[in-house]
Amino acid sequence: MQLTPKTALPLVSSFFAAGLLSACVTLGSDPNNPSPTSGGDTSQTANAMADKAMYKPVEYANAKKKGPAIVVIPGEVKSNNASFTQKFGPNNIADYAELELGKANFKVLERADMGPLLNEFQLAYTMGDPKSARKVLQKGKFKTTKWVMKFDILKAEPVAQAQQGFDGQAAGQLIAIGAGSRGGAAAGVAVGSVKVEESTGIWIVGMRYKIINANTTEQVATGYAEEKMELGAKSTSVLGVSSGASGGLTLDSLVQRLVQKTVYEIDLKNK
């Protein structure tokens, strides 16, 4: 559509009206929810993004079949990415693994129940020392343990970043100069106020699991899985009225889904 003085003013008015409507907030519209934006556009957008990051249970194929007694020991986080290593340590991942293995109907001996033997137990399997491992297994709750499992993060890095945007300032000035009238100037102001910015980042995180024979410290099975995470942000501004959104799957959710993916494979192939 070609902007003329006759079409410019209605266009400006429609932009302004739409902006006012989107900016309106009804305070106290929901007495059961203290949020003043509940039910509004920003609330719906934010909730839709949050839903993507919520915990989603997995139906394990052999969950009805009882698995052997196992112990999960903290693995290794081999990524050098500071954003990841500051947020996650081996104990966090082992906690997720205990939760999912329990749901898959494995008999999980929690690390909290190991007491002072935890360090001795972990060292025996990390060093592959069967003699020390057998000594630990002769004590208390460890006698029934068949497998030792560990989950390692081998990769955690942002691999791609893309940005694009539009700034209408230059186009608005050209319209105003070309029109040479009040309507043209108004159209130039409207177009010049338009600003759109969009950016997207992609992470890839890879996890390896190992199943170790509790008596011999020999590796029984191993596997590897990767997941991709997209983080995005978009903002728009027209005539001083702005809107924006950012979000995506969180690192916490990504790691938990990797654990679910590997536990699903363990339940399917190794139980």
N, C-alpha and C positions, 0 to 999 in steps of 0.2 A: 504494500500500500504506500502511495506517495504522500508524504506529509505536506499539507498546505495550511495556511492560516485558518481555514474553515474546519479542518480535521484535527488540528493540533490541540485546541482548547478542550474538546471532548475527550481526546486521548489522555491529556494531563489530568482531567477530572476523574476519568476512570481509574488511572493509576493511583491517584490520591485516595479515592474512595476505597479501592481494594486494599490499600495499605492500612487505612484506618480500621477497616473491618478485621483484617488479620491481626492488628495490634490490640484490639479490644480484649479485655480480660474481665470475666465476671467473678468478682470476689465473693467467696462464701457460697458458691452455687451448690456445692456438695457438703452438707453438714457432717457427713461421716468421713470426709477426707480433708485434712487440714491444708492441703496444697491449694493455693489460690488459682492455679492453672489447670486443675483437674477437669478433664473432659475437653480441654482446648486442643488446638492443632499441635502446639509444642508438646503437650502432655502425651498425645497419641503417638507422635513421632518418637519421643524419648522412650515410651513404653515398648514400642515395636522393636527398637534397638536393644533394649534391655532383655526382651524375651529371647533374642538370639543367643544371649550369653548365659541364660539360666541353665541349671543342671537338667540334663535329659537322660533318664535311665535307659539302660540297654537290656534287652531280653536275651540272656545268654542261652545258646542252643542246648547245652547239656546241664542246665541249672538244676534239673531234677535229680541228676546223678551226683552223689556225694564225692567230692574230690579228696585227695590225700592231705595229711597234715603238712603245713608249709610255714616257713618263716620268710618274711620280706626284709632284706637288709638294704640300707641306703646305698644307692648306686653312685654314679659320677655325673657331674654336669661339666661337659668338656667344651662348652661354648665360652668364648672370650667376650661375648657381648655383655656390656655392663648393665644394660636395661634388663636383660634376662637374669643374670647372675645375682643382681641385687634383690630380685623378687623371688627367685626360686633356689632352693637348695635340695640336696638329696633326700632330706627328711620329708619335705613337702610332697615330693613325688611318691615316696614310699607310703605316706599316709593315704594318698589317692589309691594306690595299688591295693593296700589292705582293704579299703572300702569296697572296691570293685571285685576283688577275689572272694570276699565274703559273700557278696551278692551272687557270685557264680557258684556258690556252695562248696568252696574250698574251706578246710578247717585251718583258719589263720591264727597263729600264735602271735599276739600283738607284742610289739617291741617293748611296750610299757610294762609287760609282765616279766621281762627277762631280768630285770634288776641289774646287779653289778656284773652279770655274765655277758651283757650285751657287747662290750668292747672285745672281750675274748672271743666270743662267737663270731663277730664280724671280721676280726683279724684272721681267724682260721680259714674262712672261706674266701676272703680277699686275696690271701697269700697262697691259696690252694694247698693247705697243710692238712692232709687227711688224719694224721696222728692227733693233732690238736683238736680237730673237728670231732673225732670219735670221743675224746675225753669230755668235751662239752656235751655231746649227745647223751652221755651216761647220767647226766644230772637232771633231776626234776622233770619239768614239762617238755624238755627237749627230746625225751626218749622216743616219742611217737613221730618226730619230724621226718618226713620222707624227702622233701625238696626244700631248697633254699632259692629264693628268687631275688633278682635285682633288676632295676630299671634305670638305664643310663640315657642322658640327653647327649646325643652326638653332634647335633646341629641346631642352632637357634640364631637366625640372622635375618635382618631385613634385606631382601634381594631386589626389590624394585620400588621406585618412587616416580609418580607422574603427577603433573600439575597443569591446569589450564584455567584461563579466566578471560573476562571481558571487562574493559573499562570504557564507558560510553562518553568520557569527557571530550575526546578529540572529535568524535562523530557529532556530538551535540553542538560543538563550536562551528563545525562546517554547516550544519543545518541552519543555525542562527544567522550565519553570514550569508548563506545562499538565499534565505527567505526574505530578509530585509524588512520584516514587519513584526508587529507585536505577537501575532500568532506564531510566527516562525521562531521568535525568541523564546516563547513559552515551550514550543516543541523541542528547541535546543536544550533548554534547561531539563526537560523531562528525560530526554535521551542521555544527556550528560550525567544525570544522577544514577544511571544504571551501572551497577558493578556486580560482577559474578566471579567468584573464586571457587575452585574445586581442586582437591588434592587427594591422592590415594597412595597408600603404602602397602606392600605385600611382605609378610614374614613367612618363612618356612622353618618348621621345627621338626626334627627327627628324633625318634626314640627307639632304643634297642632294649630287648629284654633277654635275660639269661635264666635258664633253669639249671640248677646245680644239684647233683646227688648229695644228700645230706651226709652220707657215710663216707663216700670216696672223694668228695669235692670235684668230681669230674662233671663236665658240662653235659647235660641231658638234651637240651634244645636251646635254640636262640631264634630271634626274629627281629624285624625292623619295620617301622612304619613312619610315614611322614604326613603332616597336615599343613595346609596353607591357611594363613590368616590375613584378612583384608581389613585395613583401617582407613576410614575415609572421613573427609570433612568438606562441607559445602556451605557457602554463605552467599546471600543475595541482598542487594540494597537498591531500592527504587524510591526516589523523592524523600529520602531520609528515613524510610521505613525499611528495616532490615530483618532478615531471618537467617537462621543458620542451624546446621545439624552436624554432629560428629559422632562416630561410634564404629561398631563392628565387634567381631568376636574378640574377647579378651584373652590375654596370655594364660590366665588361670583356666578358663574354659577350654582353651586349645590343649593345654597339657592334660587336663582331665579326660578329654576325648581321645587323646593319644593313648592314655592308660586303658581306657575302655576298649579301644581298637586292639591293643595287644593282648589284653585279658580275654577278649572274645576269641582270638586266635589260640591262646593257650587252652581255653575251655573246649574249643572245637577239636584241636589236634592232639593234646597231650594228657587230657584227663584220664 
